[in-house]
Amino acid sequence: MESNISKIIEVITMPLRTNPFHQIYFTELIKPDEFTKLFSPFLISDTLSLFQPGNILLEGIQGSGKSMLLALLKPEIRIAYKKAGKEFPVPAEFSRFLSGGINLIRCGAIDFGQRMLSGESIIDQQRLVSYFGDFVNYWIIDDIFESLACLSTRLEGYFAKEFNIQYGEDILDSFSKDLASQECWFGYFERVDSFRTLKQRIKDRIQLYRRFLEGHIDSVTPDIDQSTTVPGEPISQTARALWRCGILPEDMPAYVRIDQCEEMVRLEAKAREHELHFQFRTVVNKMLGNRDPNISYRLGGRKYAFRQIDDMRMHGTTGPIEDFRNYKTINLDEIMRRRENTGTWLFPKFAEDVFQKRLEWAGYDIQDSQNDLISSVLDGKQLTVREKINLYIGTNRRKAVEIEKNWSDEVKECLMKTADKDVLSAKLGEAWVRQQVERENPALPSKDDLPWELKRKRWWRKERTFLASLQIAAKRAQKLIWARKKDVIDLSGGNILVFLSMAQHIWAGWLRTQPRDSNWNENSLPCIENPYIQSEGIEEASDRWYDKIKEEPEGDSRRRFASFLGLLFRNGLRSDKKMSYPGHNGISLALEDLESDPEVYEKLQDACAYGVMLDMKHTPKTKTRGESRKWYLHPIFAPHFQIPAMHTKEPMYVNTKRVRSWLIKAKVLS
């Protein structure tokens, strides 16, 4: 009896295996010491301008790595690398700078839109926009001071010595008097005579805005009403004073981070009926548009945050800020995009590095599998199409092939015997026959002759292999199987968050199959052998990403359009028994046609900006079609819709009239 109780207690108290991908989206929540363990430096070489003077717009869809890159500008992260004895990922020649910043989610800026809606009679619209700009100015300056203190006092002043920063009470007080005397404050710092007083006045102003936004007070004081600042000007004056007073050496640049710029879209969405659309973004645009040599801004946002020409208008003017002139764009989606005609693709190495760091962080022993960890965990090499087909068909191989009654007995017998040996070849042979019987002199198979298997037809076969497996799975009422490293990488579409979400669901599925009382070493690296566990996890991740479409502004309409396209592609590919159109999991439109219908073009661009679709340049077969672009659903949706993720053969050639009809059927356009 006592022995049985001991066993029960041992099982109950046994530590569960951990899922190293349980938390896939750290953003601002990650601690500096954890950052040094999890950050992958693979993007640094392609984003070096982020660490050099000049305004930068860092854009990418959710999970592309924007916040992690911007975090490298924070002094806490630099200090964490020093404490950990690790080399700072930014090259030494670009690693000497001071930065401050604001995260538009965490600072509460979204509440400006909500506050306006709670009592529109409290304040006029333009003053509210001015308050927003003033709040951002003061928040950033406060963070610059925090960063300066962090670099100067932490690690016994190590970085102050390395960067030649002067941080004593006398010089800070002198700086404060100099800064307070500048006209940009409109008298708000009139009685400031010390750094302590200066900082307190800044914090008081921020706190007053927070009380106003939370509804604790009905209005801001006349003192603030009469001293709202111009977007960016106080930040510039702060940097100048730091150099002028000798706190910073003159060759040390000052950077400003503004992260989560897409939140301004949500803020505006709540204020559209009050005609504040775009107004809050124009404040940030004004900061870039000043082209101030003293400050370099780094704006991080999802692709839709700065997409239309109106999005780039500057506060107080009708003119927009311009790429190359006012800022440079770093598009992380483009950096991570797979190039169709080249063998180079950064993402697989990036994913491998992130995968390894996650496992090390979770305490797994990876010493014996460091070269290709993803393959080690997901049980080796990729399943071939034939291996997947064998999992679809069961024992009766001939049922995978559809035979028409009017075909000759010789053709029928040939396809059936081929199916006994090689179901994939037989299915391709079926499509071959369907194409050939319509020709005047068909090249039909015979006992010793399978025309589609000739060497010169290898591209014909390659382009239709996945389609054959899709049709076989559909005929046998089976879902497509997605497993092993190649499928996970391909379905990620160059997005590390998508990759991590598949890893999370695969690992969770494997954990569910493990008995609690099995003998195992909790630190040993598992091998998830079962392809069905992997496929189920990938499908769960795909369904989750499909559901996430609706979480963004106007996401319901984009999800309806994605659903319409997914079903259109799936039904078309399944019913294409001749396999004449294996590339019809995407569409191609001529640019001239697109420009003739801006509304349709806008909806396609909108789907790409939110990560629902991918677009790329397309060279059509017919020169008369002119310059074109092709569009695909993001690969992660392929398992949800049971369609191919790869792009083979020519996409579906359509015009805007047809796409408009789809948008109407999907209730995106009326």
C-alpha positions as CSV (number, residue, x, y, z in Angstrom):
1,M,0.0,0.0,0.0
2,E,2.8,2.4,1.0
3,S,4.6,1.5,-2.2
4,N,1.6,2.4,-4.4
5,I,1.1,5.7,-2.6
6,S,4.8,6.6,-3.1
7,K,4.4,5.9,-6.9
8,I,1.3,8.1,-7.1
9,I,3.0,10.9,-5.3
10,E,6.1,10.6,-7.5
11,V,3.9,10.8,-10.7
12,I,1.9,13.8,-9.3
13,T,5.1,15.7,-8.3
14,M,7.0,14.8,-11.4
15,P,8.1,18.0,-13.3
16,L,6.3,18.5,-16.6
17,R,8.3,19.0,-19.7
18,T,8.3,22.7,-20.7
19,N,7.3,24.1,-24.0
20,P,10.1,26.5,-25.0
21,F,7.7,28.3,-27.4
22,H,4.8,28.8,-24.9
23,Q,5.5,32.6,-25.0
24,I,6.0,33.5,-28.7
25,Y,5.6,37.3,-28.6
26,F,7.8,39.1,-26.1
27,T,7.7,42.7,-27.4
28,E,8.4,45.1,-24.6
29,L,7.8,42.5,-21.9
30,I,11.2,40.8,-22.2
31,K,13.8,41.5,-19.5
32,P,17.2,42.8,-20.6
33,D,19.1,39.7,-19.4
34,E,16.6,37.4,-21.3
35,F,17.0,39.6,-24.4
36,T,20.7,38.8,-24.6
37,K,19.9,35.1,-24.6
38,L,17.0,35.3,-27.1
39,F,18.0,38.0,-29.6
40,S,19.2,36.8,-33.0
41,P,21.7,39.1,-34.8
42,F,20.9,37.9,-38.3
43,L,19.0,41.1,-39.2
44,I,21.7,43.5,-38.1
45,S,23.7,43.5,-41.4
46,D,20.6,44.4,-43.4
47,T,19.4,47.1,-40.9
48,L,22.7,49.0,-40.2
49,S,21.1,52.3,-41.1
50,L,19.0,52.0,-38.0
51,F,22.2,52.7,-36.0
52,Q,23.4,55.6,-38.1
53,P,22.2,59.2,-38.2
54,G,19.1,59.9,-40.3
55,N,15.4,59.3,-39.9
56,I,14.3,55.6,-40.3
57,L,10.9,54.1,-40.8
58,L,11.1,50.5,-39.7
59,E,8.1,48.6,-41.0
60,G,6.9,45.1,-41.2
61,I,3.9,42.9,-40.4
62,Q,3.2,41.6,-37.0
63,G,6.1,39.5,-35.6
64,S,8.7,40.7,-38.2
65,G,11.2,41.8,-35.4
66,K,10.7,45.6,-35.3
67,S,10.5,45.9,-31.5
68,M,13.5,43.6,-30.9
69,L,15.6,45.7,-33.2
70,L,14.5,49.0,-31.7
71,A,15.3,47.6,-28.2
72,L,19.0,47.5,-29.2
73,L,18.9,51.3,-28.9
74,K,18.0,51.1,-25.2
75,P,20.8,51.6,-22.7
76,E,19.4,48.8,-20.5
77,I,20.0,46.3,-23.3
78,R,23.6,47.5,-23.9
79,I,24.2,47.2,-20.2
80,A,22.8,43.7,-20.1
81,Y,25.2,42.6,-22.8
82,K,28.1,44.0,-20.8
83,K,27.0,42.3,-17.6
84,A,26.6,39.0,-19.5
85,G,30.0,39.3,-21.0
86,K,28.6,39.1,-24.5
87,E,29.5,41.3,-27.5
88,F,26.9,43.9,-28.3
89,P,25.4,42.9,-31.7
90,V,25.7,46.3,-33.3
91,P,29.2,46.9,-34.9
92,A,31.4,49.0,-32.7
93,E,31.6,51.9,-35.2
94,F,27.8,52.4,-34.9
95,S,27.3,51.5,-31.2
96,R,28.0,54.9,-29.6
97,F,24.8,56.9,-29.2
98,L,22.2,58.1,-26.8
99,S,18.5,57.3,-27.3
100,G,15.1,57.9,-25.7
101,G,11.8,56.8,-26.9
102,I,8.1,56.1,-26.5
103,N,6.0,53.1,-27.0
104,L,2.6,54.3,-28.1
105,I,0.8,51.3,-26.5
106,R,2.4,51.4,-23.1
107,C,2.4,55.2,-22.7
108,G,-1.4,55.4,-23.0
109,A,-1.5,57.6,-26.2
110,I,-4.5,55.6,-27.4
111,D,-6.5,57.2,-24.7
112,F,-6.5,60.6,-26.4
113,G,-9.0,59.2,-28.9
114,Q,-11.1,57.7,-26.1
115,R,-11.0,60.8,-24.1
116,M,-12.3,62.9,-26.9
117,L,-15.3,60.4,-27.4
118,S,-16.2,60.5,-23.7
119,G,-17.0,64.2,-23.8
120,E,-16.6,66.1,-27.1
121,S,-17.7,69.4,-25.6
122,I,-14.7,69.4,-23.2
123,I,-12.2,70.4,-25.8
124,D,-12.0,71.3,-29.4
125,Q,-10.3,68.9,-31.8
126,Q,-7.2,70.9,-32.7
127,R,-6.3,71.4,-29.1
128,L,-6.6,67.7,-28.5
129,V,-4.1,67.0,-31.3
130,S,-1.8,69.7,-29.8
131,Y,-2.0,67.9,-26.4
132,F,-1.1,64.6,-28.0
133,G,2.0,66.2,-29.6
134,D,2.9,67.9,-26.3
135,F,2.5,64.6,-24.4
136,V,4.8,62.8,-26.9
137,N,7.4,65.6,-26.6
138,Y,7.6,65.5,-22.8
139,W,7.5,61.7,-22.6
140,I,10.5,61.3,-25.0
141,I,12.5,64.0,-23.2
142,D,11.8,62.3,-19.9
143,D,13.0,59.0,-21.4
144,I,16.2,60.7,-22.8
145,F,17.0,61.8,-19.2
146,E,16.4,58.3,-17.9
147,S,18.7,56.8,-20.6
148,L,21.4,59.4,-19.8
149,A,21.3,58.4,-16.2
150,C,21.3,54.8,-17.0
151,L,24.5,55.0,-19.1
152,S,26.2,57.3,-16.6
153,T,25.5,55.6,-13.3
154,R,25.1,51.9,-14.0
155,L,28.1,49.5,-14.0
156,E,30.0,52.1,-11.9
157,G,29.8,54.6,-14.8
158,Y,31.5,52.3,-17.3
159,F,29.7,53.7,-20.4
160,A,30.0,57.3,-19.2
161,K,33.8,56.8,-19.3
162,E,33.7,54.9,-22.6
163,F,31.5,57.5,-24.3
164,N,33.0,60.5,-22.5
165,I,29.7,61.5,-20.9
166,Q,29.8,64.2,-18.2
167,Y,27.2,63.6,-15.5
168,G,27.8,65.7,-12.4
169,E,25.4,67.8,-10.4
170,D,26.9,71.1,-11.5
171,I,27.0,70.4,-15.2
172,L,23.4,69.0,-15.1
173,D,22.2,72.1,-13.3
174,S,23.9,74.4,-15.8
175,F,22.3,72.3,-18.6
176,S,18.9,72.7,-17.0
177,K,19.1,76.5,-16.8
178,D,20.2,76.6,-20.4
179,L,17.4,74.3,-21.6
180,A,14.8,76.1,-19.5
181,S,15.6,79.4,-21.1
182,Q,14.7,78.3,-24.6
183,E,11.6,79.8,-26.2
184,C,10.2,76.4,-27.2
185,W,8.7,75.9,-23.7
186,F,6.6,79.1,-23.8
187,G,7.6,79.8,-20.2
188,Y,6.7,76.5,-18.6
189,F,10.2,76.1,-17.2
190,E,10.4,79.8,-16.1
191,R,11.5,79.1,-12.5
192,V,13.7,76.0,-13.2
193,D,17.2,76.4,-11.7
194,S,18.3,72.7,-11.2
195,F,18.2,69.4,-13.0
196,R,16.1,68.0,-10.2
197,T,13.5,70.7,-10.6
198,L,13.5,70.3,-14.4
199,K,12.8,66.5,-14.2
200,Q,10.1,67.0,-11.7
201,R,8.3,69.6,-13.9
202,I,8.4,67.2,-16.8
203,K,7.0,64.4,-14.7
204,D,4.3,66.7,-13.3
205,R,3.2,67.5,-16.8
206,I,3.1,63.9,-17.9
207,Q,1.1,63.0,-14.8
208,L,-1.4,65.8,-15.4
209,Y,-2.0,64.4,-18.9
210,R,-2.4,60.9,-17.5
211,R,-5.0,62.1,-15.0
212,F,-6.8,63.9,-17.8
213,L,-6.8,60.8,-20.0
214,E,-8.1,58.6,-17.2
215,G,-11.0,61.0,-16.7
216,H,-9.9,62.1,-13.2
217,I,-10.0,65.8,-14.2
218,D,-12.2,67.5,-16.9
219,S,-9.5,69.7,-18.4
220,V,-5.8,70.5,-18.3
221,T,-4.7,73.6,-16.5
222,P,-4.4,77.0,-18.2
223,D,-0.7,76.7,-17.6
224,I,-0.5,73.8,-20.0
225,D,-3.0,75.3,-22.4
226,Q,-0.7,78.3,-22.9
227,S,2.5,76.3,-23.3
228,T,1.8,73.4,-25.6
229,T,4.9,72.7,-27.6
230,V,5.6,72.2,-31.3
231,P,6.1,68.5,-32.4
232,G,9.8,67.7,-32.1
233,E,11.2,71.2,-31.3
234,P,11.7,70.6,-27.6
235,I,13.4,67.3,-28.3
236,S,15.8,69.0,-30.7
237,Q,16.6,71.8,-28.2
238,T,17.3,69.1,-25.5
239,A,19.8,67.4,-27.7
240,R,21.5,70.8,-28.6
241,A,21.8,71.7,-24.9
242,L,23.3,68.4,-24.1
243,W,26.1,69.0,-26.6
244,R,26.4,72.7,-25.9
245,C,26.8,72.2,-22.2
246,G,29.3,69.4,-22.6
247,I,27.3,66.5,-21.2
248,L,27.5,64.6,-24.5
249,P,30.5,64.8,-26.8
250,E,29.6,66.6,-30.0
251,D,30.2,63.5,-32.2
252,M,27.7,61.3,-30.2
253,P,24.4,61.2,-32.0
254,A,21.0,61.3,-30.4
255,Y,18.2,58.9,-31.6
256,V,14.5,58.8,-30.7
257,R,12.5,55.6,-30.8
258,I,8.7,55.8,-31.6
259,D,7.4,52.2,-31.5
260,Q,4.0,50.7,-32.2
261,C,3.0,53.4,-34.7
262,E,0.1,51.3,-35.9
263,E,-1.6,52.2,-32.6
264,M,-2.3,55.6,-34.1
265,V,-4.5,53.9,-36.7
266,R,-6.6,52.3,-33.9
267,L,-6.7,55.7,-32.1
268,E,-7.9,57.4,-35.2
269,A,-10.5,54.7,-35.9
270,K,-12.3,55.7,-32.7
271,A,-12.2,59.3,-33.6
272,R,-13.2,59.2,-37.3
273,E,-16.7,60.5,-36.7
274,H,-15.1,63.5,-35.1
275,E,-13.0,64.2,-38.2
276,L,-9.7,63.5,-36.4
277,H,-8.6,60.8,-38.9
278,F,-4.9,61.1,-39.7
279,Q,-4.4,64.0,-37.3
280,F,-2.4,62.2,-34.6
281,R,-0.1,60.6,-37.2
282,T,0.6,64.1,-38.7
283,V,2.1,65.0,-35.3
284,V,4.7,62.3,-35.6
285,N,5.2,63.0,-39.3
286,K,6.0,66.6,-38.4
287,M,8.9,65.4,-36.3
288,L,10.4,63.7,-39.3
289,G,9.5,66.5,-41.6
290,N,11.5,69.0,-39.6
291,R,14.7,67.4,-41.0
292,D,16.4,68.3,-37.8
293,P,20.2,67.5,-37.9
294,N,20.2,67.2,-34.1
295,I,17.8,64.3,-33.8
296,S,17.3,61.1,-35.8
297,Y,14.0,59.4,-35.4
298,R,13.3,55.6,-35.6
299,L,9.6,54.9,-36.2
300,G,8.6,51.3,-35.8
301,G,5.2,50.2,-37.1
302,R,3.3,47.6,-39.0
303,K,3.0,48.1,-42.8
304,Y,-0.4,49.6,-42.6
305,A,0.7,52.4,-40.2
306,F,2.2,54.5,-43.0
307,R,0.8,53.3,-46.2
308,Q,-1.2,56.1,-48.0
309,I,-0.1,59.5,-49.1
310,D,-2.5,61.1,-46.5
311,D,-0.8,59.0,-43.8
312,M,2.4,61.0,-44.4
313,R,1.0,64.5,-44.2
314,M,2.7,66.8,-41.7
315,H,0.8,68.5,-38.9
316,G,-0.1,72.1,-39.8
317,T,0.6,71.7,-43.6
318,T,-0.9,70.0,-46.6
319,G,2.5,68.6,-47.7
320,P,3.6,65.0,-47.0
321,I,7.0,63.7,-45.7
322,E,8.9,61.9,-48.5
323,D,10.9,58.7,-48.6
324,F,14.6,59.4,-49.1
325,R,14.1,63.1,-48.4
326,N,12.7,63.0,-44.9
327,Y,13.3,59.4,-44.0
328,K,14.6,56.1,-45.2
329,T,12.4,52.9,-45.1
330,I,13.6,49.6,-43.8
331,N,11.1,47.0,-44.9
332,L,11.7,43.8,-42.8
333,D,9.2,41.8,-44.9
334,E,11.2,42.5,-48.0
335,I,14.4,41.6,-46.2
336,M,13.0,38.3,-45.2
337,R,11.1,37.6,-48.4
338,R,12.0,34.5,-50.4
339,R,13.4,35.4,-53.8
340,E,11.8,33.2,-56.4
341,N,14.7,33.1,-58.9
342,T,17.7,33.0,-56.5
343,G,18.9,30.4,-54.1
344,T,19.6,32.9,-51.3
345,W,17.1,33.3,-48.5
346,L,18.1,34.7,-45.1
347,F,15.1,33.4,-43.2
348,P,16.0,29.6,-42.7
349,K,19.3,30.5,-41.0
350,F,17.5,33.2,-38.9
351,A,14.8,30.7,-37.9
352,E,17.4,28.1,-37.0
353,D,19.2,30.6,-34.8
354,V,16.0,31.7,-33.0
355,F,15.0,28.0,-32.6
356,Q,18.4,27.2,-30.9
357,K,18.2,30.2,-28.6
358,R,14.7,29.3,-27.5
359,L,15.8,25.8,-26.6
360,E,18.9,26.9,-24.7
361,W,16.8,29.5,-22.9
362,A,14.4,26.8,-21.8
363,G,17.2,24.6,-20.5
364,Y,17.3,21.9,-23.1
365,D,20.6,20.1,-23.8
366,I,21.4,20.7,-27.5
367,Q,25.1,19.9,-27.6
368,D,24.6,16.8,-29.8
369,S,22.3,18.6,-32.4
370,Q,23.7,22.0,-32.9
371,N,24.0,21.9,-36.7
372,D,20.4,21.5,-37.6
373,L,18.2,21.6,-34.5
374,I,14.9,22.0,-36.3
375,S,15.5,18.8,-38.3
376,S,16.6,17.0,-35.2
377,V,13.5,17.9,-33.3
378,L,11.2,17.3,-36.3
379,D,12.7,13.9,-37.1
380,G,15.1,14.5,-40.0
381,K,14.6,15.0,-43.7
382,Q,11.5,16.1,-45.4
383,L,8.7,13.7,-46.2
384,T,8.5,13.2,-50.0
385,V,5.3,13.7,-51.8
386,R,5.1,10.0,-52.4
387,E,5.5,9.3,-48.6
388,K,2.7,11.7,-47.9
389,I,0.5,10.1,-50.5
390,N,1.0,6.7,-49.0
391,L,-0.4,8.2,-45.7
392,Y,-3.5,9.4,-47.6
393,I,-4.4,6.3,-49.7
394,G,-4.4,3.4,-47.2
395,T,-4.4,-0.1,-48.8
396,N,-6.5,0.4,-52.0
397,R,-4.1,2.3,-54.2
398,R,-6.2,2.2,-57.4
399,K,-9.0,4.3,-55.8
400,A,-6.7,7.3,-56.0
401,V,-7.0,7.3,-59.8
402,E,-10.2,8.3,-61.7
403,I,-10.8,6.4,-64.9
404,E,-13.2,7.6,-67.6
405,K,-15.4,4.9,-69.3
406,N,-14.6,6.0,-72.8
407,W,-10.8,5.5,-72.4
408,S,-9.3,2.5,-74.1
409,D,-8.8,-0.8,-72.1
410,E,-5.1,-0.5,-72.7
411,V,-5.0,3.0,-71.1
412,K,-7.1,1.9,-68.2
413,E,-5.0,-1.2,-67.5
414,C,-1.8,0.8,-67.8
415,L,-2.9,3.4,-65.2
416,M,-4.2,0.8,-62.8
417,K,-1.0,-1.2,-62.9
418,T,1.0,2.0,-62.5
419,A,-1.1,2.8,-59.4
420,D,-0.1,-0.6,-57.9
421,K,3.5,0.4,-58.1
422,D,3.5,4.3,-57.9
423,V,0.3,6.1,-57.1
424,L,1.8,9.6,-57.8
425,S,2.9,8.5,-61.3
426,A,-0.6,7.1,-61.9
427,K,-2.3,10.3,-60.8
428,L,0.0,12.4,-63.0
429,G,-0.7,9.9,-65.8
430,E,-4.5,10.4,-65.4
431,A,-4.0,14.2,-65.9
432,W,-1.7,13.5,-68.9
433,V,-4.4,11.3,-70.5
434,R,-7.1,13.9,-69.9
435,Q,-5.0,16.5,-71.7
436,Q,-3.9,14.2,-74.5
437,V,-7.4,12.8,-75.5
438,E,-8.4,16.2,-76.7
439,R,-5.5,16.4,-79.1
440,E,-5.5,15.3,-82.7
441,N,-2.6,12.9,-82.2
442,P,-2.6,12.0,-78.5
443,A,0.5,10.6,-76.9
444,L,-1.2,7.9,-74.8
445,P,0.4,5.5,-72.4
446,S,0.9,1.8,-73.2
447,K,2.3,-1.2,-71.3
448,D,5.9,-0.2,-71.8
449,D,5.6,3.6,-72.4
450,L,4.6,6.2,-69.8
451,P,5.1,9.5,-71.7
452,W,4.9,11.7,-68.7
453,E,7.8,9.9,-67.1
454,L,10.2,10.9,-69.8
455,K,13.2,13.0,-68.8
456,R,12.1,15.9,-71.0
457,K,8.8,16.0,-69.1
458,R,10.4,16.4,-65.6
459,W,9.3,20.0,-65.3
460,W,5.7,19.0,-66.3
461,R,5.8,16.5,-63.5
462,K,7.4,18.8,-60.9
463,E,4.8,21.6,-61.5
464,R,2.0,19.2,-60.9
465,T,3.3,16.9,-58.1
466,F,1.7,18.8,-55.2
467,L,-1.5,19.3,-57.1
468,A,-1.6,15.5,-57.6
469,S,-1.2,14.9,-53.9
470,L,-3.9,17.5,-53.1
471,Q,-6.4,15.8,-55.4
472,I,-5.5,12.3,-54.0
473,A,-6.0,13.6,-50.4
474,A,-9.3,15.2,-51.3
475,K,-10.6,12.1,-53.1
476,R,-9.7,10.0,-50.0
477,A,-11.3,12.6,-47.7
478,Q,-7.9,13.2,-46.0
479,K,-6.3,16.4,-45.0
480,L,-3.0,17.4,-46.4
481,I,0.0,16.5,-44.2
482,W,2.4,19.3,-43.3
483,A,5.5,18.1,-41.4
484,R,9.3,18.4,-41.1
485,K,11.5,21.4,-41.4
486,K,10.9,22.4,-45.0
487,D,7.1,22.6,-44.6
488,V,7.5,24.7,-41.4
489,I,10.0,27.1,-43.0
490,D,7.9,27.4,-46.2
491,L,4.7,28.1,-44.4
492,S,6.4,30.7,-42.2
493,G,6.5,33.0,-45.2
494,G,9.6,34.7,-43.8
495,N,7.9,35.7,-40.6
496,I,9.5,34.6,-37.3
497,L,6.4,34.9,-35.3
498,V,4.5,32.6,-37.6
499,F,7.4,30.1,-37.4
500,L,7.4,30.3,-33.6
501,S,3.6,29.8,-33.4
502,M,3.9,26.5,-35.4
503,A,6.7,25.4,-33.2
504,Q,4.5,26.2,-30.2
505,H,1.6,24.1,-31.4
506,I,3.7,21.2,-32.6
507,W,5.5,21.1,-29.2
508,A,2.2,21.3,-27.3
509,G,0.7,18.5,-29.4
510,W,3.7,16.3,-28.6
511,L,3.5,17.1,-24.9
512,R,-0.1,15.9,-24.9
513,T,1.0,12.5,-26.1
514,Q,3.6,12.0,-23.3
515,P,2.6,9.9,-20.3
516,R,3.4,11.6,-17.0
517,D,5.0,8.5,-15.6
518,S,7.4,7.8,-18.5
519,N,11.1,7.8,-17.9
520,W,12.8,10.8,-19.5
521,N,15.4,13.4,-18.9
522,E,13.5,16.7,-18.8
523,N,16.6,18.5,-20.3
524,S,17.1,16.1,-23.2
525,L,16.0,17.2,-26.7
526,P,12.9,15.4,-27.9
527,C,12.4,14.0,-31.4
528,I,8.8,14.5,-32.5
529,E,8.6,11.5,-34.9
530,N,4.9,11.3,-35.6
531,P,4.0,13.4,-38.8
532,Y,0.4,13.5,-37.7
533,I,1.3,15.4,-34.5
534,Q,3.3,17.9,-36.5
535,S,0.6,18.3,-39.0
536,E,-2.1,18.8,-36.4
537,G,0.1,21.5,-34.7
538,I,0.6,23.3,-38.0
539,E,-3.1,23.2,-38.7
540,E,-3.9,24.6,-35.3
541,A,-1.4,27.5,-35.9
542,S,-2.9,28.1,-39.4
543,D,-6.4,28.3,-37.9
544,R,-5.2,30.7,-35.2
545,W,-3.6,33.0,-37.8
546,Y,-6.8,32.9,-39.8
547,D,-8.8,33.9,-36.8
548,K,-6.3,36.7,-36.0
549,I,-7.1,38.5,-39.2
550,K,-10.2,40.0,-37.6
551,E,-8.3,41.4,-34.7
552,E,-6.9,44.3,-36.8
553,P,-9.0,47.4,-37.8
554,E,-11.6,46.3,-40.4
555,G,-10.3,42.8,-40.1
556,D,-13.7,41.1,-40.7
557,S,-13.8,42.3,-44.3
558,R,-10.2,41.2,-45.0
559,R,-11.0,37.8,-43.5
560,R,-14.1,37.4,-45.7
561,F,-11.9,38.2,-48.7
562,A,-9.2,35.7,-47.6
563,S,-11.9,33.1,-47.1
564,F,-13.4,33.7,-50.5
565,L,-10.0,33.5,-52.2
566,G,-9.0,30.4,-50.2
567,L,-12.1,28.5,-51.2
568,L,-11.9,29.7,-54.8
569,F,-8.3,28.4,-55.1
570,R,-9.1,25.1,-53.3
571,N,-12.2,24.3,-55.3
572,G,-10.5,25.3,-58.6
573,L,-7.4,23.1,-57.9
574,R,-9.4,20.1,-56.8
575,S,-11.7,20.2,-59.8
576,D,-8.8,20.7,-62.3
577,K,-8.6,17.1,-63.2
578,K,-6.4,17.9,-66.3
579,M,-4.0,19.7,-64.0
580,S,-3.8,22.4,-66.6
581,Y,-3.5,25.2,-64.0
582,P,-1.3,24.0,-61.1
583,G,-0.4,27.7,-60.3
584,H,-3.9,28.8,-59.6
585,N,-3.3,29.4,-55.9
586,G,-2.5,33.1,-56.8
587,I,-3.6,35.8,-59.2
588,S,-1.9,38.2,-61.6
589,L,-3.1,41.6,-62.6
590,A,-1.7,44.1,-65.1
591,L,-0.6,47.4,-63.4
592,E,-2.4,49.5,-66.0
593,D,-5.6,47.7,-65.2
594,L,-5.0,48.1,-61.5
595,E,-4.5,51.8,-61.8
596,S,-7.8,52.1,-63.7
597,D,-9.6,50.9,-60.6
598,P,-8.0,52.4,-57.5
599,E,-10.6,51.0,-55.2
600,V,-9.7,47.4,-56.1
601,Y,-6.0,48.2,-56.0
602,E,-6.4,49.7,-52.5
603,K,-8.1,46.5,-51.2
604,L,-5.3,44.3,-52.5
605,Q,-2.6,46.6,-51.0
606,D,-4.6,46.7,-47.8
607,A,-4.5,42.9,-47.6
608,C,-0.8,42.9,-48.1
609,A,-0.2,45.7,-45.5
610,Y,-2.0,43.6,-42.9
611,G,-0.1,40.4,-43.8
612,V,-3.1,38.6,-45.3
613,M,-1.6,38.5,-48.8
614,L,1.9,38.7,-50.4
615,D,2.5,40.5,-53.6
616,M,5.5,40.6,-55.9
617,K,6.5,41.6,-59.4
618,H,5.3,39.3,-62.2
619,T,6.7,38.8,-65.7
620,P,3.7,37.5,-67.7
621,K,4.1,35.2,-70.6
622,T,2.4,37.6,-73.0
623,K,4.3,40.8,-73.5
624,T,1.1,42.7,-74.5
625,R,-0.1,42.3,-70.9
626,G,2.6,44.8,-69.7
627,E,4.0,45.2,-66.3
628,S,2.1,43.1,-63.8
629,R,2.0,42.0,-60.1
630,K,1.0,38.7,-58.6
631,W,-0.8,38.2,-55.3
632,Y,-0.9,35.1,-53.0
633,L,-2.5,34.4,-49.6
634,H,0.2,34.3,-46.9
635,P,1.6,30.7,-46.8
636,I,0.4,30.2,-43.2
637,F,-3.2,30.0,-44.5
638,A,-2.4,27.1,-46.8
639,P,-3.2,24.4,-44.2
640,H,-6.4,26.2,-43.2
641,F,-7.7,26.2,-46.8
642,Q,-5.9,23.0,-47.9
643,I,-4.1,24.6,-50.8
644,P,-0.5,24.7,-52.0
645,A,1.8,27.1,-50.2
646,M,4.4,27.2,-53.0
647,H,4.2,29.2,-56.2
648,T,4.5,27.0,-59.2
649,K,3.6,27.6,-62.9
650,E,1.6,30.7,-63.8
651,P,-0.9,32.3,-61.4
652,M,-4.5,33.0,-62.5
653,Y,-4.6,35.8,-65.0
654,V,-7.5,38.1,-64.0
655,N,-8.7,41.7,-64.4
656,T,-9.9,44.2,-61.9
657,K,-13.5,43.7,-63.0
658,R,-13.3,40.1,-61.9
659,V,-11.6,40.9,-58.6
660,R,-14.2,43.6,-58.0
661,S,-16.9,40.9,-58.4
662,W,-15.1,38.8,-55.8
663,L,-14.8,41.7,-53.4
664,I,-18.6,42.3,-53.8
665,K,-19.4,38.6,-53.2
666,A,-17.1,38.7,-50.1
667,K,-19.1,41.8,-48.9
668,V,-15.9,43.9,-48.9
669,L,-17.3,46.3,-51.5
670,S,-20.9,47.1,-52.1
